Amino acid sequence: MNITATFSKITGKIKPMHAVGQPPFLGCSDKFFHYLTEAGIPYSRLHDVGGAYGGFRFVDIPNIFRDFDADENLPESYDFTFTDWLITALVKHNVKPFFRLGVTIENYFRMKAYRIYPPKDFDKWARICEHIIRHYNEGWADGFEYGIEYWEIWNEPDNGKDDKGGAMWLGTKEEYFRLYEITANHLKSCFGDSIKVGGYASCGFGACDDDPDCVGFPETCTKREHWFIHFAHEFLAYISSEEHKAPLDFFSWHSYDQPEKAIRAANYCRRLLAKYGFDHVEDFLNEWNPTPDAELRSTPLAASRALAMMLGMQKTRVDMLMYYDARIGASQYGGMFNPDTWKPYLTYFAFMMFNDAYKLENEVESASDDENVSVCAAAKDGKAVLLIANRGDEITAELSLDGVDLTSAEVLIIDDTYNYSPTGKRIDSGKLILPAHSCVEIRFS
């Protein structure tokens, strides 16, 4: 197979494809946050933080504003204690918080639901969100001036199969649309362009192949995934209408598919946004994990899939990825750290590898002619890297690289043998063997 790169031809900026979901903390200790700093993780999305119900302490609106009947204008109505600790720890480690305004998923809502009903007063809920932002950005209530930019209104209100609701929202879609309309307009009226508001963390577009023309599905959907697309069309139509116009600085969505299908969903998402006049908004895939499998998450295959997703999405119009997630603890989704040893899995090192390209800022032209081999290249100030993710069997790559000296190349590999380690390998006659299920970085200086 062939890999090409032209290091003199800049095609754009390397985007923050290596952000994560909740950070790796146990109790109230940030002893593992150094891993985020060392991998250059740019953002941590604060959703599902602290366990069920946000551990009754962290981030969720009911944990910060515990009595909805209290006066939202009084500092004593708020309990910022644990969320202050978490956000301060992230900032100390050079990770920007991406704040989800809402609640944690309730997976056993069919037994009993607690916090996933629509707020009983949408206007008051918006004012509560306002005061939370004032606390973290304007110092209100003995707060901070952290300048947190991104504020996401709820998470997965479409997480059901119809308007009966699901594990994130036990209201109708119209009730969520109204909550978004009221909250987004209120927050932008308070803070203007100093913050960005958006949502709604869609369950995603896994059924995009069933809707190639971006038409949407009727309300009586035949598949749960069709409901997600119907909901998205209805939401965007609602907030773009003259009657219910609301700001949307970013649109967020989720995917747990393999890179090829996720990229098709990303392209569908851009067509959908353009259809309703939102082609200009930022586009965040802020939950993704192509290997939510406890038996595979420690393997080189998981790492190669993760890097392939970052490299593939870099070449789309998606503006940021946030891997779900970086927790330390027992979860099928915790793919970065071993919950028993608290040490990084190989996937963590794929994020370190991507950061080497991110630090160089400039993406340069690159391509692969094998569907199992993804590539991305970057260069700045005489330094360059080529990143390769091979999800297939061992294969020999023919390298056609313009603008770099192959004799100066340093090769690092993540696979069964190497752990983001220099290999001492040399690129002989422009050829390099890519191990099965591997991540490869070639550095030039």
Secondary structure as GFF3:
##gff-version 3
##sequence-region A 1 445
A	DSSP	beta_strand	2	13	.	.	.	ID=ss1
A	DSSP	beta_strand	19	20	.	.	.	ID=ss2
A	DSSP	alpha_helix	34	38	.	.	.	ID=ss3
A	DSSP	beta_strand	43	46	.	.	.	ID=ss4
A	DSSP	three_ten_helix	52	56	.	.	.	ID=ss5
A	DSSP	alpha_helix	61	64	.	.	.	ID=ss6
A	DSSP	three_ten_helix	75	77	.	.	.	ID=ss7
A	DSSP	alpha_helix	81	92	.	.	.	ID=ss8
A	DSSP	beta_strand	96	101	.	.	.	ID=ss9
A	DSSP	alpha_helix	122	138	.	.	.	ID=ss10
A	DSSP	beta_strand	150	153	.	.	.	ID=ss11
A	DSSP	alpha_helix	173	191	.	.	.	ID=ss12
A	DSSP	three_ten_helix	192	194	.	.	.	ID=ss13
A	DSSP	beta_strand	196	202	.	.	.	ID=ss14
A	DSSP	three_ten_helix	208	210	.	.	.	ID=ss15
A	DSSP	alpha_helix	224	240	.	.	.	ID=ss16
A	DSSP	beta_strand	250	255	.	.	.	ID=ss17
A	DSSP	alpha_helix	259	275	.	.	.	ID=ss18
A	DSSP	beta_strand	282	288	.	.	.	ID=ss19
A	DSSP	alpha_helix	300	314	.	.	.	ID=ss20
A	DSSP	beta_strand	320	323	.	.	.	ID=ss21
A	DSSP	alpha_helix	346	358	.	.	.	ID=ss22
A	DSSP	beta_strand	362	368	.	.	.	ID=ss23
A	DSSP	beta_strand	373	380	.	.	.	ID=ss24
A	DSSP	beta_strand	383	390	.	.	.	ID=ss25
A	DSSP	beta_strand	395	402	.	.	.	ID=ss26
A	DSSP	three_ten_helix	406	408	.	.	.	ID=ss27
A	DSSP	beta_strand	410	414	.	.	.	ID=ss28
A	DSSP	beta_strand	419	422	.	.	.	ID=ss29
A	DSSP	beta_strand	431	434	.	.	.	ID=ss30
A	DSSP	beta_strand	438	444	.	.	.	ID=ss31
###
